[in-house]
Amino acid sequence: MATVLVVEDDPFVRSALIRHLTDTGHAVRSVGTALEALREVAQVGCDLVILDLGLPDLDGSEALKMIRGLTNVPVIISTARDDEAEIIRLLNDGADDYLVKPFSGEHLSARMTAVLRRFGSGAAPVAQVLRVGGLAIDLQRREAALDGRPLDLTRREFDLLAFLAARPGVVVPRKEILAEVWQQTYGGDQTIDVHLSWLRRKLGETASNPRYLHTVRGVGVRLEAAGGLPEHRT
């Protein structure tokens, strides 16, 4: 399966896309602005981008051109606009496919399969492992290890660890963690704290003496190895 970046500012649409893609076995990251999308594509990478046109900071068509300046990653446009001239223009500007809202999850999956097939992806699992210090997180197998020792993680613990590991050294706000990992738009601080506590225990660290999970009071959480060892993907 593929690692998919969902670029969508509507929280309800984004949650529905995340749910469908996760249920069909894909690794999913999501952002709500064009600038965040460009940062993700440039710094983290992915196998496919689902790009909404109605973004709050920059029109999706401009974001598409900027993405094309960075990478040839497949891009599927997702929008309520159905003007034929615009569709042709977007395809000429580098979009690989185009879906008009509303569309079903099955329709999206079929389009993704076709696009990934053309790019030689999706036919077989691609090894994608996030590494931060001694942590290794296999996104396809949904397995994690610390210093070569497998970690026994629940589904939610894995999702939280992978989400933070995809942004090494970045303080991720709690609101964003809640929206992306739990698909909730409010509340849940206690839920995050409990899962962080469980993760710390399995990583052999504590909140007062962190090795990887650093809490920035009043802001969010940062995953970073001691000494700031860089993350890389294999």
C-alpha positions as CSV (number, residue, x, y, z in Angstrom):
1,M,0.0,0.0,0.0
2,A,1.0,3.6,-0.3
3,T,1.8,6.6,2.0
4,V,-0.8,9.2,1.2
5,L,-0.7,12.9,2.0
6,V,-4.2,14.4,2.3
7,V,-4.3,18.2,1.7
8,E,-7.8,19.3,2.8
9,D,-8.9,22.1,5.1
10,D,-12.5,20.8,5.8
11,P,-12.1,18.7,9.0
12,F,-15.1,16.5,8.2
13,V,-14.0,15.7,4.6
14,R,-10.4,15.2,5.9
15,S,-11.6,12.8,8.6
16,A,-13.6,10.8,6.2
17,L,-10.6,10.5,3.8
18,I,-8.3,9.5,6.6
19,R,-10.7,6.9,7.8
20,H,-11.2,5.3,4.4
21,L,-7.5,5.3,3.5
22,T,-6.5,3.9,6.8
23,D,-9.1,1.2,6.7
24,T,-7.8,0.2,3.2
25,G,-4.3,-0.2,4.6
26,H,-2.6,3.0,3.5
27,A,-0.4,5.1,5.8
28,V,-1.9,8.6,5.9
29,R,-0.7,12.0,6.8
30,S,-2.8,15.1,6.4
31,V,-2.5,18.9,6.5
32,G,-5.0,21.8,6.0
33,T,-2.9,24.4,4.1
34,A,-0.8,24.6,1.0
35,L,2.3,25.7,2.9
36,E,2.1,22.7,5.2
37,A,1.6,20.4,2.1
38,L,4.8,21.8,0.5
39,R,6.7,21.3,3.7
40,E,5.5,17.7,4.0
41,V,6.4,16.9,0.4
42,A,9.8,18.5,0.6
43,Q,10.9,17.2,4.0
44,V,9.1,13.9,4.5
45,G,7.8,12.7,1.1
46,C,5.0,10.4,0.2
47,D,3.7,8.1,-2.6
48,L,0.6,10.1,-3.5
49,V,-1.0,13.5,-2.8
50,I,-4.8,14.1,-2.6
51,L,-5.0,17.9,-3.1
52,D,-8.1,20.0,-2.5
53,L,-8.3,23.2,-4.5
54,G,-10.1,25.4,-1.9
55,L,-7.3,25.9,0.6
56,P,-7.3,28.9,3.0
57,D,-3.8,30.2,2.3
58,L,-3.2,29.5,-1.4
59,D,-5.3,28.2,-4.2
60,G,-4.7,24.5,-4.9
61,S,-3.9,25.1,-8.5
62,E,-0.9,27.3,-7.4
63,A,0.0,24.6,-4.8
64,L,0.0,22.0,-7.6
65,K,2.6,24.1,-9.6
66,M,4.8,24.4,-6.5
67,I,4.6,20.7,-5.7
68,R,5.6,20.0,-9.3
69,G,8.6,22.2,-8.8
70,L,9.7,19.9,-5.9
71,T,8.8,16.4,-7.0
72,N,7.0,14.2,-9.5
73,V,4.9,12.5,-6.8
74,P,1.4,11.6,-8.2
75,V,-1.3,14.2,-7.4
76,I,-5.0,13.6,-7.5
77,I,-7.1,16.8,-7.4
78,S,-10.1,16.7,-5.0
79,T,-12.6,19.6,-5.4
80,A,-16.2,20.7,-5.9
81,R,-15.3,22.6,-9.1
82,D,-16.4,20.8,-12.2
83,D,-15.5,23.2,-15.0
84,E,-14.1,21.3,-18.0
85,A,-11.7,24.1,-18.9
86,E,-10.2,24.1,-15.4
87,I,-9.9,20.3,-15.4
88,I,-7.9,20.4,-18.6
89,R,-5.7,23.2,-17.3
90,L,-5.0,21.3,-14.0
91,L,-4.1,18.2,-15.9
92,N,-1.8,20.2,-18.2
93,D,-0.2,21.8,-15.1
94,G,0.8,18.4,-13.7
95,A,-2.2,16.8,-12.0
96,D,-2.5,13.0,-12.6
97,D,-6.2,12.7,-12.0
98,Y,-9.2,14.7,-10.9
99,L,-12.2,13.8,-8.6
100,V,-15.3,16.0,-8.2
101,K,-16.9,16.1,-4.7
102,P,-18.8,14.3,-3.5
103,F,-17.2,11.0,-4.4
104,S,-17.2,7.6,-2.7
105,G,-14.3,5.9,-1.0
106,E,-14.5,3.1,-3.6
107,H,-14.2,5.6,-6.5
108,L,-11.2,7.2,-4.8
109,S,-9.5,3.8,-4.3
110,A,-10.0,2.9,-7.9
111,R,-8.5,6.2,-9.1
112,M,-5.5,5.8,-6.7
113,T,-4.8,2.2,-7.9
114,A,-4.8,3.4,-11.5
115,V,-2.5,6.3,-10.8
116,L,-0.1,4.3,-8.6
117,R,0.0,1.5,-11.2
118,R,1.2,4.1,-13.8
119,F,3.9,5.2,-11.5
120,G,5.0,1.6,-10.6
121,S,3.7,1.9,-7.0
122,G,1.0,0.0,-5.3
123,A,1.6,-3.4,-7.1
124,A,3.7,-4.5,-4.2
125,P,4.4,-3.1,-0.8
126,V,7.2,-0.5,-0.7
127,A,9.5,-0.6,2.3
128,Q,9.1,2.6,4.2
129,V,10.7,2.8,7.6
130,L,11.0,6.0,9.6
131,R,14.1,6.1,11.8
132,V,14.8,8.5,14.6
133,G,17.8,7.6,16.7
134,G,17.3,4.0,17.8
135,L,13.6,4.0,16.8
136,A,12.6,2.2,13.6
137,I,9.0,2.4,12.5
138,D,7.9,0.3,9.5
139,L,4.8,2.0,8.1
140,Q,3.8,-0.8,5.9
141,R,4.1,-3.7,8.4
142,R,2.9,-1.4,11.2
143,E,5.8,-2.6,13.3
144,A,8.1,-0.6,15.5
145,A,11.4,-1.4,17.2
146,L,13.7,0.3,19.7
147,D,17.5,-0.4,19.4
148,G,16.5,-3.6,17.5
149,R,14.0,-4.8,20.0
150,P,10.4,-5.1,18.8
151,L,7.9,-2.8,20.6
152,D,4.5,-4.3,21.5
153,L,2.2,-1.3,20.6
154,T,-1.5,-1.0,20.4
155,R,-2.9,0.4,17.1
156,R,-3.4,3.8,18.6
157,E,0.1,3.8,20.2
158,F,1.6,3.0,16.8
159,D,-0.4,5.7,15.0
160,L,0.7,8.3,17.6
161,L,4.4,7.2,17.4
162,A,4.4,7.1,13.6
163,F,2.7,10.5,13.4
164,L,5.3,12.2,15.6
165,A,8.2,10.3,14.0
166,A,7.2,11.7,10.6
167,R,7.9,15.2,12.0
168,P,11.2,14.7,13.9
169,G,12.2,17.7,16.0
170,V,8.9,19.5,15.3
171,V,6.7,20.5,18.2
172,V,3.3,19.2,17.2
173,P,0.3,21.0,18.8
174,R,-2.0,18.8,20.8
175,K,-4.9,20.0,18.7
176,E,-3.2,18.7,15.6
177,I,-2.4,15.4,17.3
178,L,-6.0,15.0,18.3
179,A,-7.3,15.8,14.8
180,E,-4.9,13.6,12.9
181,V,-4.5,10.6,15.2
182,W,-7.9,10.5,16.8
183,Q,-9.9,12.4,14.2
184,Q,-11.4,14.6,16.8
185,T,-11.6,18.4,16.7
186,Y,-11.8,19.2,20.4
187,G,-11.1,17.9,23.9
188,G,-9.1,14.7,24.5
189,D,-6.0,16.1,26.3
190,Q,-6.3,13.4,28.9
191,T,-6.5,10.8,26.2
192,I,-3.3,12.1,24.6
193,D,-1.5,12.2,28.0
194,V,-2.5,8.6,28.8
195,H,-1.2,7.3,25.4
196,L,2.0,9.3,25.8
197,S,2.5,7.8,29.2
198,W,2.0,4.3,27.9
199,L,4.4,5.0,25.0
200,R,7.0,6.4,27.4
201,R,6.8,3.2,29.5
202,K,7.4,1.0,26.4
203,L,10.3,3.3,25.3
204,G,11.9,3.0,28.7
205,E,11.6,6.7,29.6
206,T,9.7,9.1,31.8
207,A,8.2,12.5,31.3
208,S,10.9,14.0,33.6
209,N,13.7,12.1,31.8
210,P,12.6,11.8,28.2
211,R,14.7,10.1,25.5
212,Y,12.4,10.6,22.6
213,L,9.0,12.1,23.7
214,H,9.5,15.7,24.8
215,T,6.4,17.6,26.1
216,V,6.5,21.3,25.6
217,R,4.2,22.7,28.2
218,G,1.2,24.6,26.8
219,V,2.2,23.8,23.2
220,G,2.5,20.2,22.3
221,V,4.8,17.2,21.8
222,R,8.1,16.8,20.0
223,L,9.7,13.5,19.1
224,E,13.5,13.7,18.9
225,A,16.3,11.4,19.8
226,A,18.9,12.5,22.4
227,G,21.4,14.6,20.6
228,G,19.0,15.5,17.9
229,L,19.8,12.6,15.6
230,P,18.1,13.1,12.2
231,E,15.2,11.1,10.9
232,H,15.5,9.3,7.6
233,R,13.4,6.9,5.6
234,T,14.5,3.6,4.0
